[in-house]
Amino acid sequence: MTGRKVAFIGGGNMASAIISRMVSTWDNPACIHVADKNFEKLENLHKEFNVTTHQETGEWLSEMDCVVLAVKPQQLPEVLIQNKEFLKDTFVLSIAAGVKTKDIEKLLGQNRICRVMPNTPVREGLGVCGIFMVSKEEKDKETVEAILKPTGLLIWCTTESMIDSLTAVSGSGPAYVFLFLAALEKAALEFGFTAQEAHDMAVYTILGSSTLALKSDETFTSLCKKVQSKGGTTIEATKVIEGSGFADMMLRAMEACRTRAIELGDEFSKKVEKAE
Ligand SMILES: NC(=O)c1ccc[n+]([C@@H]2O[C@H](COP(=O)([O-])OP(=O)(O)OC[C@H]3O[C@@H](n4cnc5c(N)ncnc54)[C@H](OP(=O)(O)O)[C@@H]3O)[C@@H](O)[C@H]2O)c1
């Protein structure tokens, strides 16, 4: 990857996770710029990844091929209003959860925009990023791919509402998996394993099963059946899990998450309307 200049406004958790993957494929990390209010964060990012850092946003943003908005949603209106003149011709990629592209468009007065919903495993290159492009420019799509490909799986969403649905499945999904890990660990502890053994057994069970699923052409149901046998042990467990309405409960959980994602988006839109 050469030549492209990308700036992050906000050098916090998610920006540093994405940058940590980008530097594995970008020839020149100095082409990655980061602006943050916090000097210590900038120093750490420069030390770790050799990226170019800035304590202030400003005119330099207009020289970028892409500016990634990586501040908290509540910090975003101020950032957009302050930098409007430097972003008027620049491709802007927002990772702010629940912020709709029409609101960014209103605040910037332009529509070379893209919205992305990443999840925390992007740091390991095993994340999922949902992408909704408003910009129609092919070079912007290529820039998105160059930035996000090293982070894991990319799902191109054809409607913006798909981002809310994706938030419920993969955006918040790591939390569901951590709950499941905690349940496996708790049982292992109760059965007398040490804390380390219980932790590692849980992690390897999820990692191993996910790796099997990733490499296999079989459905999850078919892979599950391979562990179960009539009269065996696994079927006694899966009877309890299925009997407790596990799949329905997970669906209800994700519907609640999607509803909240929609609400947050609407709340942000109202704030933008008021600010106009
Ligand atoms: N973390 C996740 O799992 C996740 C997942 C999906 C999407 N996202 C989205 O990613 C975005 C960033 O989240 P995060 O967890 O990385 O947040 P974070 O760790 O708080 O990072 C945001 C950074 O931006 C800085 N900042 C605030 N205003 C600024 C300004 N005007 N100019 C420059 N820097 C500024 C903040 O400084 P201060 O701390 O001093 O305010 C902070 O260092 C959010 O919009 C979030 O919705 C996060």
The ligand as an SDF file (V2000), in Angstrom:
LIG
                    3D

 48 52  0  0  0  0  0  0  0  0999 V2000
  -14.6920    0.7770   21.0590 N   0  0  0  0  0  0  0  0  0  0  0  0
  -15.5080    0.0050   20.3560 C   0  0  0  0  0  0  0  0  0  0  0  0
  -15.6860   -1.1870   20.6090 O   0  0  0  0  0  0  0  0  0  0  0  0
  -16.2510    0.5700   19.1780 C   0  0  0  0  0  0  0  0  0  0  0  0
  -16.9580   -0.2820   18.3160 C   0  0  0  0  0  0  0  0  0  0  0  0
  -17.6330    0.2860   17.2250 C   0  0  0  0  0  0  0  0  0  0  0  0
  -17.5890    1.6580   16.9960 C   0  0  0  0  0  0  0  0  0  0  0  0
  -16.9020    2.4400   17.8710 N   0  0  0  0  0  0  0  0  0  0  0  0
  -16.9040    3.8960   17.6420 C   0  0  0  0  0  0  0  0  0  0  0  0
  -15.5720    4.3200   17.5140 O   0  0  0  0  0  0  0  0  0  0  0  0
  -15.4870    5.6770   17.9620 C   0  0  0  0  0  0  0  0  0  0  0  0
  -14.2950    5.8010   18.9030 C   0  0  0  0  0  0  0  0  0  0  0  0
  -14.5280    4.9630   20.0190 O   0  0  0  0  0  0  0  0  0  0  0  0
  -13.3430    4.6260   21.0210 P   0  0  0  0  0  0  0  0  0  0  0  0
  -13.8230    3.5470   21.9010 O   0  0  0  0  0  0  0  0  0  0  0  0
  -12.0720    4.4400   20.2410 O   0  0  0  0  0  0  0  0  0  0  0  0
  -13.2850    6.0250   21.8370 O   0  0  0  0  0  0  0  0  0  0  0  0
  -12.0680    6.6570   22.6490 P   0  0  0  0  0  0  0  0  0  0  0  0
  -11.1370    5.5880   23.1010 O   0  0  0  0  0  0  0  0  0  0  0  0
  -12.6760    7.5730   23.6530 O   0  0  0  0  0  0  0  0  0  0  0  0
  -11.3010    7.5210   21.5450 O   0  0  0  0  0  0  0  0  0  0  0  0
  -11.7250    8.7870   21.1010 C   0  0  0  0  0  0  0  0  0  0  0  0
  -10.5280    9.7220   21.1900 C   0  0  0  0  0  0  0  0  0  0  0  0
  -10.8310   10.9490   20.5230 O   0  0  0  0  0  0  0  0  0  0  0  0
  -10.3220   12.0180   21.3060 C   0  0  0  0  0  0  0  0  0  0  0  0
  -10.9920   13.2700   20.9500 N   0  0  0  0  0  0  0  0  0  0  0  0
  -12.1450   13.7960   21.4460 C   0  0  0  0  0  0  0  0  0  0  0  0
  -12.4320   14.9700   20.8480 N   0  0  0  0  0  0  0  0  0  0  0  0
  -11.4270   15.2060   19.9730 C   0  0  0  0  0  0  0  0  0  0  0  0
  -11.1340   16.2620   19.0670 C   0  0  0  0  0  0  0  0  0  0  0  0
  -11.9290   17.3300   18.9740 N   0  0  0  0  0  0  0  0  0  0  0  0
  -10.0190   16.1850   18.3060 N   0  0  0  0  0  0  0  0  0  0  0  0
   -9.1910   15.1140   18.4170 C   0  0  0  0  0  0  0  0  0  0  0  0
   -9.4010   14.0740   19.2670 N   0  0  0  0  0  0  0  0  0  0  0  0
  -10.5040   14.1230   20.0220 C   0  0  0  0  0  0  0  0  0  0  0  0
  -10.6120   11.5470   22.7000 C   0  0  0  0  0  0  0  0  0  0  0  0
   -9.9190   12.3000   23.6710 O   0  0  0  0  0  0  0  0  0  0  0  0
  -10.5710   12.4120   25.1540 P   0  0  0  0  0  0  0  0  0  0  0  0
  -10.5260   11.0370   25.7180 O   0  0  0  0  0  0  0  0  0  0  0  0
   -9.6670   13.3930   25.8340 O   0  0  0  0  0  0  0  0  0  0  0  0
  -11.9800   12.9140   24.9650 O   0  0  0  0  0  0  0  0  0  0  0  0
  -10.1440   10.0940   22.6190 C   0  0  0  0  0  0  0  0  0  0  0  0
   -8.7470    9.9730   22.7760 O   0  0  0  0  0  0  0  0  0  0  0  0
  -16.8180    6.0140   18.6620 C   0  0  0  0  0  0  0  0  0  0  0  0
  -17.5890    6.8640   17.8470 O   0  0  0  0  0  0  0  0  0  0  0  0
  -17.4900    4.6710   18.8190 C   0  0  0  0  0  0  0  0  0  0  0  0
  -18.8980    4.7750   18.6900 O   0  0  0  0  0  0  0  0  0  0  0  0
  -16.2190    1.9430   18.9430 C   0  0  0  0  0  0  0  0  0  0  0  0
  1  2  1  0
  2  3  2  0
  2  4  1  0
  4  5  1  0
  4 48  2  0
  5  6  2  0
  6  7  1  0
  7  8  2  0
  8  9  1  0
  8 48  1  0
  9 10  1  0
  9 46  1  0
 10 11  1  0
 11 12  1  0
 11 44  1  0
 12 13  1  0
 13 14  1  0
 14 15  2  0
 14 16  1  0
 14 17  1  0
 17 18  1  0
 18 19  2  0
 18 20  1  0
 18 21  1  0
 21 22  1  0
 22 23  1  0
 23 24  1  0
 23 42  1  0
 24 25  1  0
 25 26  1  0
 25 36  1  0
 26 27  1  0
 26 35  1  0
 27 28  2  0
 28 29  1  0
 29 30  1  0
 29 35  2  0
 30 31  1  0
 30 32  2  0
 32 33  1  0
 33 34  2  0
 34 35  1  0
 36 37  1  0
 36 42  1  0
 37 38  1  0
 38 39  2  0
 38 40  1  0
 38 41  1  0
 42 43  1  0
 44 45  1  0
 44 46  1  0
 46 47  1  0
M  CHG  2   8   1  16  -1
M  END
$$$$
